[in-house]
Amino acid sequence: MFSRINRNDFFRKFDKAPHFYGNAAHAFYDVMTWVQQNHPKKQPNIIMPTYIPAKMYRFVLAAGYQPKFYDVTTELGFSLAEIENLIDDQTQMVFAVHFFGVPVDLKPLKQLTQEKKVFLFEDCAHTLDGSYHGKTLGTTGDFAIFSSRKMLQFHCGGFLFLNTTPWPFAPSSSERVSSLFTGYHLLGSRFKFRLNLWLKGHPLKKASTVPYSGYIDFNETQKVRVKKMCHLSEWYLTNVDIQKVIKRRRDNVTWLLNNINNQNIFNPIGVHRLTESYKPEDKRTYRLINGYVPFSLPVLLPEGTRDQVQKKLLDAGIMCFAGWPEAPFGMSGYPGTSALKACLLELPVHQFINHHQLEIMARYFNECTLKTEPGLVAME
């Protein structure tokens, strides 16, 4: 399969061939079990951010690990000292995430994990062919996962790069996701995207249901069924023009940044790190830094307003998510994660968002005002 990927120079940036999975989380589970099998510890743990989906938490428990959590700042960063204090003699690896495609500098964390003799697992599920300070995302960690399912808007697909292989590795399952299942959902989503364009971004009916959030039942045994990528997804990944996808996503983010000027409610996360030529007096000067490949555009809304803003956009046909409001799973002492849980909203910028939908988002934010009642946001 790897030898047939000839259009995508991205794959050539890695020394080794990727392993293809039904989704990226399956690869995450496989690596954890592989490390524990070859380097067993009595009570293995993984150092990871509190701001994660419930599914990842379940997979950690299913692999027999205990998570040790570190906080995530509202700029989607972390404290190196906090992570260092969490590492002990039972730590197998540290897990770091480029949230929503916003890259973090992992060089100091890589130095720390090398000193502590633990693995660094890099989560690139929210980006593809991204880079930071000239280094390709996914090449710093000992292991790295990507989600073609998310970034290519397919319905199956994730892949794993092992930049470090201290022991022989093979995926734990030969069972594949069904191409018929993937194809069915693929046709439905592509029709929806085309319909949205025909209807100029306005849905046939109000989309009033808030997208599903995860959960975790600690009373049940966590189980994982690992699968390989379906043949249809492999074919698509082989032939898709990744650079065209990246350009469209970057163009959509740039357009939103340059066309929304309501600072009272629109506060994109990491914008000063991800743009250049930014001038406060001129809002139409955003230019993205090289290497930033977004999954979504995360914005931090005023406290108590996020759910109302999300509902308004959903009713306008804009499917925007709220990160992972299930985190930090009832735990206290994580102020950054708690703020993200309550205030973060993801604006969609994928390659199938059309200009009508971008205009709807810009118009909403520019006309949106904070009412005197706490937590109420409306469009005047």
C-alpha positions as CSV (number, residue, x, y, z in Angstrom):
1,M,0.0,0.0,0.0
2,F,2.7,2.5,1.0
3,S,4.5,2.1,-2.4
4,R,1.3,3.1,-4.2
5,I,1.1,6.4,-2.4
6,N,2.9,8.4,-5.0
7,R,0.9,11.6,-5.2
8,N,1.2,12.5,-1.5
9,D,4.7,13.8,-0.7
10,F,3.6,13.9,3.0
11,F,4.2,10.2,3.5
12,R,7.8,10.5,2.2
13,K,8.6,12.8,5.1
14,F,8.7,9.8,7.4
15,D,11.4,7.1,7.5
16,K,9.0,4.2,7.8
17,A,5.8,3.1,6.2
18,P,2.5,3.8,8.0
19,H,0.1,1.3,9.5
20,F,-3.5,1.8,8.5
21,Y,-6.4,1.4,10.9
22,G,-10.2,1.9,11.0
23,N,-9.5,5.0,13.0
24,A,-6.6,6.7,14.9
25,A,-7.8,5.5,18.3
26,H,-7.4,1.9,17.3
27,A,-3.7,2.6,16.6
28,F,-3.4,4.4,19.9
29,Y,-4.7,1.3,21.7
30,D,-2.4,-1.1,19.7
31,V,0.7,0.9,20.6
32,M,-0.1,0.9,24.3
33,T,-0.7,-2.8,24.4
34,W,2.5,-3.4,22.3
35,V,4.7,-1.4,24.6
36,Q,3.2,-3.1,27.7
37,Q,3.7,-6.6,26.2
38,N,7.4,-5.9,25.4
39,H,8.3,-3.7,28.4
40,P,5.8,-4.8,31.1
41,K,5.2,-2.8,34.2
42,K,3.1,-3.8,37.2
43,Q,0.9,-0.7,37.1
44,P,1.6,1.0,33.7
45,N,0.5,4.6,33.4
46,I,0.3,7.2,30.6
47,I,0.7,10.9,31.1
48,M,-2.0,12.6,29.1
49,P,-4.0,15.9,28.9
50,T,-7.3,16.1,30.8
51,Y,-8.9,17.7,27.7
52,I,-9.6,14.5,25.7
53,P,-12.7,12.7,24.4
54,A,-14.2,10.0,26.6
55,K,-13.3,7.4,23.9
56,M,-9.6,8.0,24.4
57,Y,-10.0,7.6,28.2
58,R,-11.9,4.3,27.6
59,F,-9.1,3.0,25.3
60,V,-6.5,3.8,27.9
61,L,-8.3,1.7,30.5
62,A,-9.0,-1.1,28.0
63,A,-5.2,-1.3,27.4
64,G,-4.6,-1.8,31.2
65,Y,-3.1,1.6,31.8
66,Q,-4.0,4.2,34.4
67,P,-4.0,7.8,33.1
68,K,-2.2,10.5,34.9
69,F,-3.6,13.8,33.8
70,Y,-2.0,17.2,33.1
71,D,-4.0,20.4,32.5
72,V,-4.4,22.1,29.1
73,T,-4.2,25.9,28.9
74,T,-6.8,28.0,27.1
75,E,-4.1,28.5,24.4
76,L,-4.0,24.7,24.1
77,G,-0.6,24.4,25.6
78,F,0.8,22.6,28.7
79,S,3.2,23.0,31.6
80,L,6.4,21.0,31.1
81,A,7.1,21.1,34.9
82,E,3.6,19.6,35.5
83,I,4.3,16.7,33.2
84,E,7.7,16.1,34.7
85,N,6.2,15.9,38.1
86,L,3.7,13.2,36.9
87,I,6.3,10.8,35.5
88,D,7.3,7.9,37.8
89,D,8.8,4.5,37.5
90,Q,5.5,3.0,36.1
91,T,5.2,5.6,33.3
92,Q,5.3,4.1,29.8
93,M,4.7,7.2,27.7
94,V,3.6,10.8,27.6
95,F,0.8,11.7,25.2
96,A,0.7,15.1,23.6
97,V,-1.9,16.6,21.3
98,H,-2.0,19.2,18.5
99,F,-5.5,20.3,19.4
100,F,-7.7,21.3,16.4
101,G,-4.5,21.6,14.3
102,V,-3.0,24.3,16.5
103,P,0.7,23.0,16.8
104,V,2.7,22.9,20.0
105,D,6.4,22.9,20.2
106,L,7.3,19.4,21.4
107,K,11.1,19.8,21.4
108,P,11.3,20.4,25.1
109,L,8.9,17.6,25.9
110,K,11.0,15.3,23.6
111,Q,14.1,16.1,25.6
112,L,12.3,15.4,28.9
113,T,11.0,12.0,27.7
114,Q,14.4,11.0,26.5
115,E,15.9,12.0,29.9
116,K,13.2,10.0,31.7
117,K,13.5,7.1,29.3
118,V,9.8,7.0,28.5
119,F,8.1,7.2,25.1
120,L,6.5,10.3,23.5
121,F,3.2,9.7,21.7
122,E,2.3,12.5,19.4
123,D,-1.4,12.9,18.5
124,C,-1.8,14.5,15.0
125,A,-5.4,13.5,14.5
126,H,-6.4,17.1,14.0
127,T,-3.9,18.0,11.3
128,L,-2.3,16.6,8.2
129,D,1.1,17.5,6.7
130,G,1.5,20.3,9.2
131,S,4.7,21.6,10.6
132,Y,6.0,23.9,13.3
133,H,9.3,25.7,13.3
134,G,10.1,23.8,10.1
135,K,9.6,20.3,11.6
136,T,6.9,18.1,10.3
137,L,4.2,17.3,12.9
138,G,4.3,13.6,13.7
139,T,8.1,13.3,13.4
140,T,9.0,14.4,16.9
141,G,7.2,11.7,18.9
142,D,8.4,8.1,19.1
143,F,4.9,7.3,17.8
144,A,2.3,9.4,15.9
145,I,-1.3,9.0,14.9
146,F,-3.2,10.8,12.2
147,S,-6.9,10.7,11.3
148,S,-7.7,10.6,7.6
149,R,-11.3,10.1,8.6
150,K,-11.4,13.6,10.2
151,M,-9.1,15.5,8.0
152,L,-10.4,14.2,4.7
153,Q,-14.0,14.1,5.8
154,F,-14.3,10.4,5.0
155,H,-16.0,7.9,7.3
156,C,-13.1,5.5,8.1
157,G,-9.4,5.8,8.4
158,G,-6.5,6.5,10.6
159,F,-2.8,5.7,10.4
160,L,0.2,5.2,12.6
161,F,3.8,6.1,12.2
162,L,6.4,4.4,14.5
163,N,9.4,6.6,14.4
164,T,10.9,4.4,17.1
165,T,10.7,0.6,16.9
166,P,12.5,-1.1,19.8
167,W,10.6,-4.3,19.1
168,P,8.9,-5.9,16.1
169,F,5.4,-4.5,15.5
170,A,2.3,-5.6,13.6
171,P,-1.3,-4.4,13.9
172,S,-3.2,-6.7,16.3
173,S,-6.1,-7.4,13.9
174,S,-6.6,-8.2,10.2
175,E,-10.3,-7.5,10.4
176,R,-11.3,-4.6,8.2
177,V,-14.0,-1.9,8.4
178,S,-16.6,-2.7,5.7
179,S,-16.2,-0.6,2.5
180,L,-20.0,-0.9,2.0
181,F,-20.5,0.8,5.4
182,T,-18.0,3.5,4.6
183,G,-19.4,4.0,1.1
184,Y,-23.0,4.4,2.3
185,H,-22.1,7.1,4.8
186,L,-19.7,8.7,2.3
187,L,-22.5,9.2,-0.3
188,G,-24.8,10.6,2.4
189,S,-22.3,13.2,3.5
190,R,-21.3,14.2,0.0
191,F,-24.9,14.7,-0.9
192,K,-25.4,16.8,2.2
193,F,-22.5,19.0,1.3
194,R,-23.8,19.5,-2.2
195,L,-27.3,20.2,-0.9
196,N,-25.9,22.9,1.4
197,L,-24.3,24.5,-1.6
198,W,-27.5,24.4,-3.7
199,L,-29.5,25.8,-0.7
200,K,-26.9,28.6,-0.2
201,G,-26.1,27.3,3.3
202,H,-29.7,27.3,4.6
203,P,-30.9,23.9,5.8
204,L,-34.3,22.4,4.9
205,K,-35.2,22.2,8.6
206,K,-33.8,23.6,11.8
207,A,-30.8,21.5,13.0
208,S,-31.7,22.1,16.7
209,T,-30.0,19.0,18.2
210,V,-26.7,19.7,19.8
211,P,-24.0,17.2,18.6
212,Y,-23.5,14.1,20.8
213,S,-20.9,14.3,23.6
214,G,-19.1,11.2,24.9
215,Y,-19.3,9.6,28.3
216,I,-17.6,6.9,30.2
217,D,-19.0,4.3,32.6
218,F,-16.3,3.4,35.1
219,N,-18.3,0.5,36.4
220,E,-18.0,-1.5,33.2
221,T,-15.1,-3.3,31.7
222,Q,-13.7,-1.2,28.8
223,K,-13.2,-3.2,25.6
224,V,-11.7,-2.3,22.2
225,R,-12.3,-4.0,18.8
226,V,-9.4,-3.0,16.6
227,K,-10.0,-3.0,12.9
228,K,-7.9,-2.1,9.8
229,M,-8.8,0.6,7.3
230,C,-11.3,-0.4,4.7
231,H,-10.2,-0.8,1.0
232,L,-12.3,2.2,-0.1
233,S,-10.5,4.5,2.4
234,E,-7.1,3.1,1.4
235,W,-7.9,3.8,-2.3
236,Y,-9.1,7.4,-1.4
237,L,-6.1,8.1,0.7
238,T,-3.9,6.9,-2.1
239,N,-5.5,9.2,-4.7
240,V,-6.7,12.3,-2.9
241,D,-4.8,15.5,-3.4
242,I,-3.8,16.3,0.2
243,Q,-2.3,19.7,-0.7
244,K,-5.7,20.8,-2.2
245,V,-7.4,19.8,1.0
246,I,-4.9,21.7,3.1
247,K,-5.2,24.9,0.9
248,R,-9.0,24.9,1.2
249,R,-8.9,24.5,5.0
250,R,-6.3,27.3,5.4
251,D,-8.2,29.5,3.0
252,N,-11.4,29.0,5.1
253,V,-9.7,29.9,8.3
254,T,-8.1,33.0,6.8
255,W,-11.4,34.1,5.4
256,L,-13.1,33.9,8.8
257,L,-10.3,35.6,10.6
258,N,-10.4,38.5,8.1
259,N,-14.2,38.9,8.0
260,I,-15.2,38.6,11.6
261,N,-14.4,41.7,13.6
262,N,-16.5,41.4,16.7
263,Q,-13.9,41.1,19.4
264,N,-16.5,41.1,22.2
265,I,-17.4,37.5,21.4
266,F,-15.0,36.2,18.7
267,N,-11.7,35.2,20.3
268,P,-9.9,32.6,18.1
269,I,-7.4,30.5,20.1
270,G,-3.8,30.7,19.2
271,V,-4.3,33.4,16.5
272,H,-1.2,35.4,17.4
273,R,0.9,32.2,17.2
274,L,-0.6,31.1,13.9
275,T,-0.7,34.4,12.0
276,E,1.8,36.9,10.8
277,S,1.5,40.5,9.7
278,Y,-1.2,41.0,12.3
279,K,-2.1,44.6,13.1
280,P,-4.8,45.4,15.7
281,E,-5.8,48.5,13.8
282,D,-6.4,46.6,10.6
283,K,-8.5,43.4,10.9
284,R,-7.9,42.3,7.3
285,T,-4.2,41.5,7.7
286,Y,-4.3,37.9,9.0
287,R,-2.0,35.6,7.1
288,L,-1.4,32.1,8.4
289,I,2.1,30.9,9.2
290,N,3.4,28.1,7.1
291,G,2.7,24.6,8.4
292,Y,-0.6,25.4,10.2
293,V,-3.2,22.9,8.9
294,P,-6.4,23.2,10.9
295,F,-9.1,20.7,11.7
296,S,-11.4,23.4,12.9
297,L,-11.2,27.0,14.1
298,P,-11.5,27.0,17.9
299,V,-12.8,30.1,19.5
300,L,-13.2,30.9,23.2
301,L,-16.5,32.5,23.9
302,P,-17.5,34.5,27.0
303,E,-18.5,32.4,30.0
304,G,-22.1,31.2,29.9
305,T,-22.6,32.0,26.2
306,R,-21.2,29.0,24.3
307,D,-24.3,26.8,24.3
308,Q,-26.5,29.6,23.0
309,V,-24.1,30.5,20.3
310,Q,-23.8,26.8,19.3
311,K,-27.5,26.4,19.2
312,K,-28.0,29.5,16.9
313,L,-25.4,28.3,14.5
314,L,-26.8,24.8,14.4
315,D,-30.2,26.3,13.7
316,A,-28.6,28.1,10.8
317,G,-27.3,24.8,9.4
318,I,-23.7,25.2,10.7
319,M,-22.6,22.0,12.4
320,C,-20.1,23.2,15.0
321,F,-18.9,21.2,17.9
322,A,-18.0,22.1,21.5
323,G,-14.7,20.2,21.8
324,W,-15.1,17.7,24.6
325,P,-17.5,18.9,27.3
326,E,-17.2,15.6,29.1
327,A,-13.7,16.5,30.2
328,P,-12.3,16.7,32.9
329,F,-14.6,13.8,33.9
330,G,-15.7,15.1,37.2
331,M,-12.2,15.9,38.4
332,S,-11.2,19.2,39.9
333,G,-8.0,21.1,39.8
334,Y,-7.7,21.6,36.0
335,P,-8.7,25.3,35.4
336,G,-7.6,25.4,31.8
337,T,-9.6,22.2,30.8
338,S,-12.6,23.5,32.8
339,A,-12.6,26.7,30.8
340,L,-12.3,24.9,27.5
341,K,-15.1,22.5,28.6
342,A,-17.4,25.5,29.2
343,C,-16.4,28.1,26.6
344,L,-14.7,26.5,23.5
345,L,-16.6,26.2,20.2
346,E,-15.2,24.8,17.0
347,L,-16.1,26.6,13.8
348,P,-16.0,24.2,10.8
349,V,-13.4,25.0,8.2
350,H,-13.2,21.7,6.3
351,Q,-12.8,21.5,2.5
352,F,-16.6,21.0,1.9
353,I,-17.7,24.1,3.8
354,N,-19.0,26.5,1.1
355,H,-18.8,30.3,0.9
356,H,-22.5,30.7,1.8
357,Q,-21.9,28.9,5.2
358,L,-18.7,31.0,5.8
359,E,-20.8,34.1,5.2
360,I,-23.5,32.9,7.6
361,M,-20.9,32.4,10.4
362,A,-19.3,35.8,9.7
363,R,-22.6,37.6,9.7
364,Y,-23.7,35.9,12.9
365,F,-20.6,36.8,14.9
366,N,-20.5,40.3,13.5
367,E,-24.1,41.0,14.4
368,C,-24.1,39.1,17.7
369,T,-24.4,41.1,20.9
370,L,-24.3,40.2,24.6
371,K,-27.5,40.9,26.3
372,T,-27.8,42.2,29.9
373,E,-29.1,38.8,31.1
374,P,-26.2,36.6,32.0
375,G,-25.5,33.8,29.5
376,L,-27.8,35.1,26.8
377,V,-26.5,35.8,23.3
378,A,-28.7,36.9,20.5
379,M,-28.4,38.3,17.0
380,E,-29.9,41.8,16.8
